[in-house]
Amino acid sequence: MNAPDARTLALDALLQTLSRGRFLDDALAAGCARQPLPRERALARELAYGTCRFWIRLAAIRDGLLERPLRPRDADIGIIIALGLYQIEYSRIPAYACVAASVALAGTRGKRWAGALVNAVLRRFLREREACLVAADRDSSTRLAHPPWLLAELERAWPTHWEAIARANNTPGPMTLRVNTRRLSRDSALQRLAAAGHSAHALLFARDGIALQQPRDVAQIPGFTDGDFSVQDEAAQLAADLLDAAPGQRLLDACAAPGGKLAHVLERIPSLAAAHAVERDPARVQRLRDTLGRLGLEAQVITGDASAPGAWWDGKPYERILVDAPCTATGVIRRHPDIKLLRTASDPARMADTQFAILDAVWPLLARGGRLLYATCSVMPEENSGPVDRLLAAHADATAPDLQLACGVPAPPGRQILPGEAGMDGFYYALLAKR
């Protein structure tokens, strides 16, 4: 059986995401496992992520070109048209090749009429492109390719930044690496990358971080499989500094998978008294173990619920606790564009309740004088300052020291890094201390 080509892989992944609500990362990974050629896998990812990123705009353009709506059972043909529009509008592939490839893809779906329809719609777009774009972009939702509820929430939370946030969400993020400083220095890492032909530079705020000029498959990065590097955004790398762990302390990572922040602390402080990593999802527990194993790091990995520590806590307090809370991930849309399509307006409030439950449960585990770092990759105040304010109100022994962070904007009691600032993802940090 022949391996599926890039466009088939992209179509299958988008169908799973749009019709079944599956995360695009998972759908693509499953499909690409059947394709041995790196070039085809890379093209599949570009087409799937790009079409998903601009789906709301592409779907509006497509619907304006159709004489009548497609039936629900023909969602695959609708996606093929959107894939073709994406290639014409956003890729360097010649227009004639985009049309031909889209028609050929429609021919594989067992619908004799589909090829002619795809051909007609895409050729009409080429003839009427300017008018189609003007018509679609009259609405800010289609112009910025965000659902109306999300744009409204961004504008409410960030009235002077909301459009810049939306535009940053539509720009793929850079490939950033964290150097394992237990193995080599950042300067040595830059020299090694340069010798291998990879142009890179040191990050501005993360002292162990490097950005590659061009993204690379991790297999091409010298030393990656040996644990010299990890892929991690600059904003996420700031957690280790803010937590400020010291030798001899006990550390709890309450929502640990996939393990990047915990690994960074362990790379910096190999002589912790204990490092406990809690994760409730067994599949994510395995990812956490894989992360630590590749980097040669050790921690006690616990499969458990952070909001129910009675089932796993050993009764000894921790001097440092990291709560990298589950959230809507609205700060990392540029890396996961399916968030725009899978999240709903009710999600921030639901997540905020979960976040407070975790904070409230682990607060008694923090030693007197200890620090708890709260982090999310969300830009929604409801998920960020909201749960922290609730904790401060509920616990008289909780205080919020000033956060020593040279980036981001004030979001009391913490700071918010907005998507795109200095090339970073959107992240929220707040520091809590026990009297």
N, C-alpha and C positions, 0 to 999 in steps of 0.2 A: 504494500500500500504506500503510495507516494505521500511524502510529508506535505502538510498544508502550506501554501505560500503566505507571504506577509499579509496580503489583503484579506485572505480567508481567516487568518488568525485574528486580525483586527476586528473583522465583522463578528466572528464568534464571541470574542471577548465583550464587545459592545452590546451584543444581544443579551448576554448574561447579566451585564450591569444594568441596562435600561429596562429589560423585561422581568428580570428575576431579583434585582437588587443586590447582586453579588459585587464585592469590591473588585475594581478593575485590576489591581495588582494580582489578586488571586486568580482571576479568570485568565489573564495574560500568561502568568507563570505556568498554569496547567497546559495551555495551548502551546506555548513556546517549547515546552519539554518534548514535543513531537517534531520540532524543526531543528535539524542539526547545524544549519548554516547560520553563523553569527550575523551576516548581513541581512538575511531575511528576518531574524528575530529583532534586530535593531529597527528595521523599517516597520515591522508590525507594531512595536512599541510607539514609534513616532506617530503612526497613523491613528492608533487607538487613543493615545493620550491627547493628541492634538484635536481629534474630532470630539472627544469628551470635553476638553477644555472649552471649546467654542460651540458646544452642542446647541445651546439655547439660541444662539445667533444663526447657526447653520439650519436648524429646524425651521426657524421663522422664514428664512430665505427660501428653503425648499417648499414650504407650505404655500408661499406666495406664488410659486411657479406651477404648482399642481392645479389642474382644472377641478379636481374633486379630491377629498381626503382619501388616503389609503386606508384599507380595512385593517383592524388590529392584527389579523393573521398575516398581514404583509408588512409587518414591522421591519423584517429583514431588508426589504426593498427600500424602505424609507431610510434605513441606516446606510445602505449602499449609496444612495443619492447624497446623503450628508458627507460620507467619506469622499465622494467625488468632488463635492463643493469645497471640502477642506483642502484637498490636494490642489485644486485650481487656485484657491484664494490665498493659501498660506504656505504652500511648498514650492520648491524649485522645479518640480516635475513639469514638463511641457504640457500645455492644456490638452493637446490632441491625445497624448499618452494617458492623461487622467481619464478622459472620456472613454477611450478604448478599453482601459483596464477595468473601469467600472461596469461597462457593458458586458465584458467577459465574466466578471464576478457575478452579475445578475443571471447570466446564463447557466451558472452552476446550481441555481436554487430550484430548478424544476418547475419554473413558471414561464411559459412560452412568451407571454406578453411583456415580461419585465424588462428585457433588454431594450426593446423599442422605447419603453417609457423612460428608462434611465438615460438613454441617448438623447431623447427629445428634451428632457428637463435640463440636462447639463448644457446642451447646445443653446437652449434658450437663455440660460444664465450667461453664457459667453457673449451673446448678442445684446443682452439687456442688463449687463452687470451693474453699471452705475445706478440705474433706476432701481434695481433690486436692493442694492445696498442702502440707498437713501430711504426707501420705504421701510426696510427692516430696522434701520437705526433711529427711527423717530422715537422709539421707546427705549428708555435707558436700560431696561432689562435685557433687551436683545442687543443693544449697542455694546454693553459691557459683558454680555454672556453670563449673567447671574440671575437666579430666580428672584422674582419681586420681593418675596419675604426677606431674603438675605440682604438685598440692597437696602431695604427699609431699615433693617436692624443695624447695618453698618452706618447708615446715615444718622440714625438716632444716637448710636454710641460714639461715633467719630465724625461730627458734622463738618469738620474742616479737612478730614483725611479720607472720607469714605470712597471717593472716586479713585484716588491714588491707590488705595488698598485693592479695589476691584481690578485696576489695571495691573498691579503687581501680581495679583492672583492669576492673571492670564499670561504671565511671563515665566517660562521654566526657570527654576532655581539653579544656581551654579553647583558644580560637584565639589564639595568640600570634604577634606580629610582631617582626622585627628591623629597626630603622631603619638605612638606609644612611647612615652619618654622613659619608660623602664628599659627600652631597647636602644633608642637613639635620640639625638637632639633634633629640634626642628631644622636647624641649619644643615645638619647632616642629611636629613630627609630631603630637603630642597636640592642639595647637591646630587643625591642619588636619583631623584626624579629627573633632574636636568640631564644627567648622564644617560638616562634611558630615553631621552627625547621628549619628555613631558614638561611643557612650560607651566610653571606654578609660581605662586607668591604667598607670602605669609599673610594670615588674616589680621585684621585691625584690633579686634577686641579679645579674641580667644588666643591665648599665648601658646597653645599646642596645635593650632589650626593652620591648614594650608588649603588654598583654592586652586584647582586645576583650570588652566585656560580653556581646555576642551574636555568634556566628559569622556571617560574611558571605561571600558569593561574592567571590573576590579582584577580580573585575571591578568591584565596587562600592567598592573601596578607592581613594581618590584618590591617584594617583601610583604605583600598584602596577605597571602595565604599563611605566612609565618607569623603574622600578628603584629607587624610593624605599623600598620595603619588600620583605621576604621573609617567608614563613611559616616559623617555626622555634620549636621548644619552648625554654623558658627553660633547661632543663638542657643542651641542645645548644649554646646560645649561650655557655656558660661556657668552651668549648674555646679560644676566641681569647685570653682572659685568661690561662689556664693555660699556653698555648704560649709567650706572651710574646715574640713575634717582634719584631725590631728592623730599622730601615732598613739596607740593605746586606747582609742575610743571605740565604743560599740556603735555600729551604723546599721540602720534599717532602711532599706529601699522598699517602700510599701506597695508600689505598683511597678514591678521591676522590668518586665519584658518590654522591648527586646534586649535591654541590658546596657545600652550605650553609656548612660550617665553613671551607672554603678561601675562599669569597667573603667571609665575615666578616673573616678575616685581611687579605685584599686591600683591603677597605673601610677597615680601620684603618691599614694600612701600605702605601701605594701605591708606596713606593720600595724594595721588596725587590730584591736583586740577581738573583734568579731564583725562580720559582714553578713547580714541576713537579707535575702532577696525573696520577697513574697509576690506570687502571681497566681491568680485563680484559674486561668485558662490553660489546660494541659498542653495544647498545641503551642501556646506562647511560652510555656515553661521550657519546652524543648528548644525554642529559638534562643531563650536566655542561656540555657546550658551550652548551646552551640557558640554563642558569642563569647562566653567566658572560656570555653575550651580552645577556640582559635587563638585567643590572646594569651593563653597560658595563665589565667587568673583563677583564684579560688574564692568561693563564697558558699554559704549554706543556702541552697535553693529550696524554698518551701512552697508547695502547692497549697494555696489557701486564700481566703478572702480577707483583704486588708481591713474591711469594716467589721470583722468578727475575730479579733486577735485572741480571744479566749481559746480558740481551737489550735493555736500554733505558738503563742508567745511563751518564752521560757521564764518569764517573771522578772527578768533583770532589765533595768532601764537602759535606754539608748541615749548617748550624748548627741547624736546626729540622726535625724530622720529626713528622708526625701520622700515627698508625695508628688510624684509626677502623674497627676490625676487623669483618669479617662475623661475625654472631653469631645466636643464636636469637631475638633481639628480644623477649625476655620482659619487658623493661622498658617496652615500648610497646604492650602488649596492648590498652590502652584505646583506642588509635587504630587498631589492626589486630587486631580480635578473632578473625580467622581463624587467628592464630598458635596459639590454644588447640586448634584442630582439626587443624592441619597439621603441627605439631611432634610429635616422638616422644621417648621417654625416652632414646634413644641419641644424640640430636642434640647435647647440650652437650659430650660427650666428643669427638665428631667435630669440632665447631667449635673446641674447644680446641687440637686438633692443628693445624688450619689457622691459627689465630691465632698459635701459637708459631712455625710455619714462616715466617710473614710477619715477625714480630719478629726472629727469628734471621737472616733474609735481609737486612733493611734495617739492622740494627745496625752492620755494618761501614761503611755509608754515612754514619754520623753523625760529624761533626767532633769532635775532642777538645774537651771543655768544652761540647759541644752538648747539646741537650735533645730527648728523644723523649716525646711525649704519647701514651699508650695510652688508647683509649676504646672502650666498647661501650654498646649500649642493652639490655644484659642484666642480670638480677639473680642470675645463677648464678655462685657463686664459682669453679666449675670453668673458666668462660670468662674470668674477670676476674683475680683474684689468681693463679689457676693458671698461665696462660702467662707472666705477669710474673715470678713466682717461678722458673719454669724458665729464663727469660732471665738473671736475676741469678745463678743457679747456673752457667750455662753460660759467662758472660763475666765475667772478673775485673775488667774496666775499667768495669763497669756498677754504678751506685749508684741509690738511690731516695730523692731528697730529700723532705722533708715537703711535702705538697700544701697549698698555701694556698687552702683552700676553706671558706667559712663555712657550708656546708650539707652534708647527707649524714651518714652514720655511718661510723666507721672500718672499713675493710676492707683491712688492710695487704697490700701497701705503698701502697694508694691509699684512696679514699673511694667509698662507694656512696650515690647518691641513690636513694631508694626511690620507687616510683610513688605519686603523690599528695602527696609532701612539698612544701609551699608551692605546690601546683598543678602540680608538674613531672612529667615522665616519669621512668622509672627509667633511671639512667645510672651507669656506672662510669668513674672516671678514675684513672690512675696516671702519675706523672712519673718518667722515667729520665734520668740524666745520665751522660755519659762522662767518666771521670777525665782 
